[in-house]
Amino acid sequence: MTAGVTDLTETQRLVELERYNLPGTLEDRKSTYYEDLDNLVTLAAQVCGVPFSVINVITADEQHQIAAQGIDPDVCSREDSMCAQVFRHGRTVIVEDCRDDPRFRNNPFVTGEIADVRFYASTPLITRDGHSLGTLCVFDQIPGTLTEQQRRSLEILADQIMDILDLQLRTRQLSRALAELGRSNQLLGEFAGRVSHDLQGPLTSIRGFAEMVQSDLQDDPDSRQYLDRIVGSAARMASMIDDLLDFARAGGILRVQPVSLARVTAAVQEDLSSALTGSNAQVYVDDFVAEADPSQLHVMLQNLLQNSLNYRHPEREPRIRITASGEFEHWLLEFADNGVGIAPQDRQRALEPLVRLEGSAVEGTGLGLATCSRIAQAHGGRLELDETEGGGLTVRVWFGSEPSSDPGHLP
């Protein structure tokens, strides 16, 4: 379990709550992170064999239930909160019957004024710096207790909750950095590398926990369902980290050399072979040799090809044509598909980082086209979006030069 709470002032603890954006807003609670918290709090109730569990955040004067199982999340005064009495002790508290405990017997959650809690157990949510933000709490309306294994599982789940909150914090920090640093590629790359390391740690912890608990829940399909969701969320987070790193590294130091468009495309197709096969997509590519950074060209083509698969037209199989023209150092790449396309009024916004167009049913970070645009700029060119004849999206990328007023020809 996380180390015990250090001797910090309440003011410092409240500053930490603000840094973690807790208790958050109703809009925040629509995010994937809060869905993961819901899954973990449900698993806590099942592991401990009780009908009720909550994640409580303790502010200066209130208790906020940001996720709950068996009840609707609510807010009460800190004075009425049971967890507010013990959450800074730095250890798990187990009370078999609250009516026999002098700390809780007159509490409105025990007397029936608010609820009728008899069995109660909670473990604190502690940051790496020793700040206690609240608790993971389980309870029942009849007396009970926890086995040693259940107590340990509750503490592990509390650590997983903090991992998710850390992921949320680091993601916000990274998003702000992307907006603030803009074209400062070197600084952005260094920062993204540090923060991505912070993101990978909690992901490893989440996956490790899921694998550990799965072996103990072979005969519990309901619990395994929530674990599967947690594993799926971790995979989505890992994909997000990869997208953020691609965006941050795009436009860094170029290592230009002669590259074969057909060869790079073949490597991308191998990376996406499962998705291509499953969609019956066909890819046509020119064998064109020009000057570019092969790694960044690979990232660009992979993003474009993945976008074409994600946004394919529901009534036709994907057809993608990749062509090139121009000279060795100044050339034009055209990537055309027959998918749903992008409306003219949305094309400029689609190139901005972390923008997902309204009405999109595809999960993603909104960084694919923005990453491609940064790669084009790093090569001294730019990227433009147009409509494919007959429907779809055409992406034109100039390498080594700015486009002329005629988008179909190099200057």
N, C-alpha and C positions, 0 to 999 in steps of 0.2 A: 504494500500500500504506500501511497505517497507519504513523505516524511511529515512528522507532526507540525502543528501550527506554531510558528515562531511568535515572539512577543512583539506584535505589530499593533499600532494604534488603530482605532476604529476609522479614523480619517483615511489612513493608508488603505485600509480594506475597501472603503467605499470608492476610492480612486481606482482600485483594481476592478471593482464591479463595473465602473464606467468604461474602463479600457476594454473589458470583455463584452461591452454592450448588453449588459444584463440589468434588469430582467428582459429587455428587448420590447419590441412592439408586436402588434398583431400581424403586421406585414412580415416581420422577421420570422414569425412562427409558421409561415407558409413555405419556408425554405427546406431544402433537403436535409440540412443539419438538424432541424427540429423534428423531421420525420425519423431520423436516426435516434434522437433522444426518446421519441415515443416508443420505438422498437426496444430500446434498452430498458425503459421503465416497465414495459410489459414483461420482458424477460425476467426482470428482478422479482416481480410478483410471482411468476411461475416457478422460478428457482427456489424462492423462499416459501412457497406453498400457501400464499395469502391472496385475498381478493383485491387488495389495494396497495398501490405504490405511487410515489410522487417524487419529482425533483423540485426541491424548494430552494429558492434564492432569497436570502435575507438582506433587505436593504436597511436604511437607517431607521425606518419606522414601520415597515411592512414585511410580510412574507408572501412571495409570489410563487405559485405552482406553475412552472413553465412546461411541464409534461406530467401526465397522470394516467394511471390505469385503474379502472373501477369507479372513478369519479370524474367530474368535469373540473379542469384546472380553475383555481379561484385565487383570490387575494384576501388576506386577513391582516389585522394589525400585528406588529411584531410582539406586542405585549401578550396577545392570545396564542401565539405560535408555540408549539411544543419544541420544535427543532431549534428555535432561537435560544432556548435555555441550554442546549448542549452542543451546538454546532461548532463552537470554538475550542472544544476540549481536545480535538485532534485524534479522537478514537471512536470506534463503533460503540453505540449504546444499545443494549437489549433490555427491554422491560417486559417481563412475562405478563404482568397485570398492572396496568397503570393506576387502578383504584387503590393498590397497595403501596404506591410509590409517592412519597411526600412531594416530589418535584412536580407531579402531574395530576394528583388526585382531584385538585380543584380547578384544573384547566377546562375551559369550555369545550374543548375537543373530547374530553373524557366524561364530563358531567351530563352530556346530552344537549347542552345549550347550542352547540354547533354540530357535534358528532358524538359517537359513543365508542371511542377507541378503548380497547382493552390491551391487546398485544401491540407493542411498538418497538421498532428497531430502526436505527438510522446510522449512516456513516457519512463523514464530512466530505465535501468536494473541495479539495485543496490544490492550489496552483503549485507550480514548481518552486515558486518563491515563498511558499508557506502561507499564502492568503487563503482563508476559508470563505468560500463564496456562498455556501449553503449546504444542503444535504441531499442524499438519496435516502428516502424513507419508505419503509414498508409497515403495514399495520393491519389489524383485524379487529372485529367486534367481539371476538372471544379470546380468552387467554391463550398464550402459546409461547414458543421459543424458537431458536434457531440452532441447528447443529453446527459444529465447527466448520464443516464444508460449506454450509449455507452462508455462514458469516463471511467466510473467505470469498465466496462467489459474489456476495453483496459488495465487498470492498473492491473486487476486480471490476465489477460493473461501474462503480463510482470512478475508478481510474479511466475506464472507457469513456464515460461522460466528459471527464476533463480533457481527454484526448480530442473529442469532437469539438469542445469549446475552444481548444487550442487551434484546431484546424480552422475554425470559423474566424478566430482572431488573426491568424497568419494570412489567411486568404484576403481579409479586408486590408491588412497592411500591404500585401503584395499588389492588390488592385490599386490602392492609393499611390503606390510607388510607380506603377505603370503609367498612371495619369500624370504624375508630377515630373517624372524624368523624361518623358517624351522621347526625343531622338538621341538622348545621351546613352548610346548603345553600350559603351564600356561600363559605365556605372550601373546601368540597368541589369546587364548580365551578371555582374558581381553580386548585386543585391539579390537577384532571383536565385542565384546559386545557394546563397546562405539561407534564404527563407525556404527554398524547396527542401533543403536538408531538414529544417524544422517540421515541414509537412510530412516528410517521409517517415519520421519517427513515430508519430501517432498512428499512421497507417499500418506500419509494421506491428504495432501493439494491438490494434484492432483485429488484424488478420490472425495474429498469434492467439489472441483470446478466443476468437471464433473457432479456430481449429481445436483448441484445447477443450472447449465446452462441447463441441459437436460429438466428441467421442463419448461424453457422459450422457448424451441425450438421444441415443439411437432409437429409443422407444417412445419418444415424445415428439410427434410430428408438429405440434403447434409451436413448441420452442424452436425446433429446427427451422420452421418457416421464418421466424424472426431473425434467426442467425443468418439464414440465406440472404435476407434483406440487408443485414449489416455488411455481409461480404460483398454484395452487389454495390452498396454505397461506397465501400472502400475502393472497389474497382473504378467507380466513376470519379472518385477523388484522385486516384492515381492518373487517370486519363487527363483530368483537369491540370494536374501538376505538369504532365508532359506538354500539354498545350501551352501553358504559361512559360515553360522553359524554352520551347521553340520560338515563341514570340519574343522573349527577352534576348535570346541569342541571335535572332535574325538581325542582320545588319552589323554584326561584329566584324572582326578582322577577316577579310576575304582571302581565300587561297584559290585564286582563279587558275584554271588550266584548261586545256582542250577536253571537252566532254561530249560524249555521244548521247543525244537526246533519246534515242531508242534504247540504249543500254541502261540509262538512269530510269526510264519508264519501266523497263523490264524488272528492275530491282524493286520498284514501287509496287508493281503488280504482284510480285512474289510476297511482299509484306502484307498485301491486302487480298491474298488469294481466296481466303474463305468468303469474304464479303463479295468479291467479284463472282465467284462460282454460284453463291446463293442467289444473286440478283440476275444471273444470266447476262451480265454486262459484256459488251464487246468494245475493245479499245483498239483504235487504229492510230499509228504513230509514224511520223517521218523519221528517216535515218539522217539526222542533221548533226554536224559537228561544229561546235562554237565554243567561245570562251565564257566560263562561269565557274563559280564555286560548286563542285559536285555535291557536297553535303547539303548546302542550302537549296540547290536546285531539286535535290531529292525531297527535302521537306516541303518545298513549294508544290511539287507535283503530287505528293502524297496528300497534302491538304486539299488540293483541287479535285483529285480523284475521289477522296472520301466525301467531299461535299456533293459531288455528282451522284454518288450512291445514296447518300442521305436524303437528297432532295430530288430523287428520280420521280418521273411522272407516273401516277398510279395506273395509267392505261397503256403504257408502252415500256418495253425493256430498255435499259440504259444503253445508249450508243455514244461513245466518246471519241473525238478526233483531235489528235495533238499534232500540230504542224509548226513549222518554223521557216523563216526566210530572212534574207539579209546577208551580212558579212560575218567574218569570224569574230570580230570584236564588237560589232554593232548589229544586233539581230532582234527579231521579233518572234515571240512564242505565242501561238494561239491555241487555246484550250476550249473546245466547243462540245457541249453536251445537249441532250434533248430532254432535260428535266423540266421542272416547274418554272425555272428562271427567277429573276428578281425584277420587280416593277421599277421603271425608270426613276421614280421619285425616291426609291429606297436604296439605289445603288451606291451613292456616296456614303450613306450611313453604314452600309454593310462592310465598308472598309475600315471602320473605326473599331478600336479594340473593345472587347467585352460588350458588344452590341449584338443582341439577338432580335431579329425583326418580329414585329407583332404577328400573331397567328401561326408562328412556327410550331409544329408539333414534334420537332426533332430536338433531342437533348443535346446540349453542347455548351461551350464556354463563350462562343462568339469571338474567337480569336483566329480562326482558320484563314479567312481572307485578309485580315489585318496582318497576320504573319507574312503572307505572300506579298503584300504591298511593301512591307519593310524590306524584304529580300530584294524586291525590284529596285527600291531606292538605294540600297547598299551597292547595287551593281550600276549605279548611275542612271537608272531608268525610272520607269513608273508602271503602274498597273491600272487598267481600265476595264469596266464591265459593259457588256453590250448584250443584245438579244441574238440568239442563234436563229438563222432563217428556218422557219417551220416550228419554232418554239424551243425554249431552253436558254441556257446561259453560255455566253462566249466571254472568256477572260483573255485579254491581250496584255502581254508583258513585254516591255522593251528593256533590253539589256545593253548597257553601254551608251545610251543616248536617251534624250527626251523624245516623246512622240511628236510627229509633225501634226499639222492641222487635219491631215488626212489620216484617220486611224488605221487605215489598211496598208499603209506604206511607211517605210522607214525614212527619216530625213536624209 
